[in-house]
Amino acid sequence: MAAAPSTSTSTLDDSASRPSQDGEQLLDVSVLKDIARKDLVDALNSVNGAKTLVLDPSLAGPLSLVTEVTLLKHHGVDKMFWLEPGPLSATSPNIIYLCRPMIKWIKIIADQIKRHAREGQSYTYTLLLVPRISTLVKRILEEEGVLGDVTVSAYNLQFIPIAEDVISLENDNAFKELWVDGDETVIFDSAQALITLEKLFGLFPRIVGKGDYAARLATLLTRHTSTSISDNSSNNLLGQASEKFDSLIILDRRVDMITPLLTQLTYEGLIDELVGIKNSHVEVPASLLATPAAPNATPSGSGPPTDPTTSTAPASSLMKEKKKKYHLTSTIDPLFAELRDLNFSSVGKKLNQVARRLDEDYKGRHQAKTVAQLRDFVGKLGGLQTEHQSLRLHTGLSEMIVPMTRTEEFNKSLEIQQNLLASYDVNRQISAIEDLINQGADMQTILRLLCLASIITGGIKTKTLDIIKREILQSYGYNYLPLLLSLSSPPLSALVPNPLPASTPPSIVTASKYPYTSLRKSLRLLIEDPDPMEELENDISYVYSGYAPISVRLIQCVAQKGGVLSNPAGDKDKKINIPADTETSGGAKGKGVADAKVRAHPIVGWKGFEDVVASIPGETVDIVQKIPGSSESHVPAVSNLLLPGEQSSTTSVFFLGGCTYTEVAALRWVGRQNKGRKFLIATTGIISGSSMIDSIAGIGGTTSGSRDAGL
């Protein structure tokens, strides 16, 4: 696997953390981007001379997060093409194929090489596989008779920072590979990426997890860590207890299938649901990205600026405009950082506040009487215009989303979801889903609701399910039969009959019995009648307007035990019955995020919630890591990190199979409630219910535009 640059580890003590907005230290993961960029440059430089880069379209998005076209050209890339069937015309003597180790890509590559040979064209071929070399690839190349013509190596692309606190493998197919195809390659790739984190920041003192695949990953991680330490000769921190991390929490997606099937209701989550976010980029109307001019002052008391550069076009015309890619990141768009985790019902109020403040700031130019005051205003003007442009963008995006949230289908879907979560008149909800089928509702919506009903209720009545499947095939086409079979088959079993057939293996029967009803009470999943919204936003349930994601509640069982049983933001003066050695300390009475925080308690595994966690299908993990040759565990050192006056620690949370933007928002909320602990969220990729259905159906993103459009 790729090692870190020699300068990265040596300078880690100075640059590994940086202050967050509330003054606590966040782990600086930008070094992961530097590693990915350096490894790509090294791979390109291994081929001398000008080269043509032929790129797997699914890698364009991830690569855009670590490099840019100018860097590729600087290192000899003169032409770039998508990897697709058909002839390839290259003007340079070297051709580099960059792709994931998938059979369809290797077949195309072999065909192009043989075509060149038949036409008498001579090239030097290099195949860079992401993230590592596959034996299967070499075998296929050998069968095709071209293995001797290709130099096969790897580009070890691992975690990519997609936010200051989120890193991702950007593998869109991880969920399908694991729970539909039965391909566990992603578990090994995840272990390698986590080992790279340990090389940079030290060994995870404790690994806690839930789920069968989470257990396999934990076992693989500890086994590979021990081997790597014994074989280690490079300058990294793999043989030392981490001073940055206090633990690693691993959840596999099968532990909580309910959350991604629900409609996300945070700003960023709703953009992903209704517009679509791909590799942190969203396609928006080009007019929303135009640089605004400074507006004229509005009459006193008239509200925000209303000139054409501030106002946006009607949503109907915005939808018809030509689209342009925009990188959704708080680095260049601070307003996005304020909006992304809000429940969408609060976004309009926030945008209005920002608009009024900007209006007042622009009016400051009329109050400038002296040359010095004018100079100060001109100095602020660039920042005001940037903020003004950001305000126009997010106002326009909000205006595009609002009509979509007011459709009958959207609201009926939300109503069915909320009733299912409350286990209210399930038969009526099934009938409502059938009505949506008859109305020709979106296929993704139908399947998400059916799977949700199946998981929550332990399966849909056999006769009813058979009728619904027949209606789906007759209404939407028999080409959806493989998708329905995949959803119904183990190990996924997301759409099953009740009762299960007598021939069903006992392991599948156990896995299909998800204890939602008991979890709803023990993990405090539903907040009844959350009104007003300000009260709701004192709990993680704000991300689904009253429903707390099971995955994040499980993380709270480890890292914020009091938050599972009570609201730490709204009830800091309320005593919580949890084990004495894990009880939180400190904290002041009062409400709201701005008040004094409760000091984070040490990580002691699932203590206090053993029965709850054991009721969920899948293995339970709690491993205290030890450095080979040492008889002492690392837990005491971690406990010391959380003593008053000491620096804060970071808890890494890894979602195997993907996580949603709402889960990220909820974890950020948890992090804001504690003093002394921040979260680094790692995942195989960002998902939604729709992207999961698309992945299972084999529907991928398409590429369009110029050859280097993805970069």
Secondary structure, DSSP 8 states (H G I E B T S, - for coil): -----HHHHHTHHHHSEEE-TTS-EEE--HHHHHHHHHHHHHHHHTS-S-EEEEE-HHHHHHHHTT--HHHHHHTTEEEEEE--SS----SSSEEEEEE-S-HHHHHHHHHHHHHHHHTT---EEEEEESSS--HHHHHHHHHTT-GGGEEEEE-----EEEETTEEE---TTHHHHHHTS---HHHHHHHHHHHHHHHHH-B-SEEEEESHHHHHHHHHHHHHHHHHHHT--SS-STTSB-SSEEEEEEEEGGG--HHHHS---BHHHHHHHHT-EETTEEEEEGGGGS---------TTS-S--STTTS---HHHHHHS-EEEEE--TTT-HHHHHHTTSBGGGHHHHHHHHHHHHHHHHHHHHH--SHHHHHHHHHHHHHHHHHHHHHHHHHHHHHHHHHHHTSHHHHHHHHHHHHHHTT--HHHHHHHHHHHHHTT--HHHHHHHHHHHHHHHTSEEHHHHHHHHHHHHHHH-GGGHHHHHHHHSTTT--S-EES--TTS-HHHHHHH---HHHHHHHTT-B-SS--SHHHHTTSGGGGGTSB--HHHHHHHHHH-HHHHHS-TTT-TTS-----GGG--B---SS-STTS--EE-----TTTT-HHHHHTSSS-EEEEE---TT----SHHHHHHHTSTTS--EEEEEEEET-B-HHHHHHHHHHHHHEESEEEEEEES-B--HHHHHHHHHT------SSTTTT-
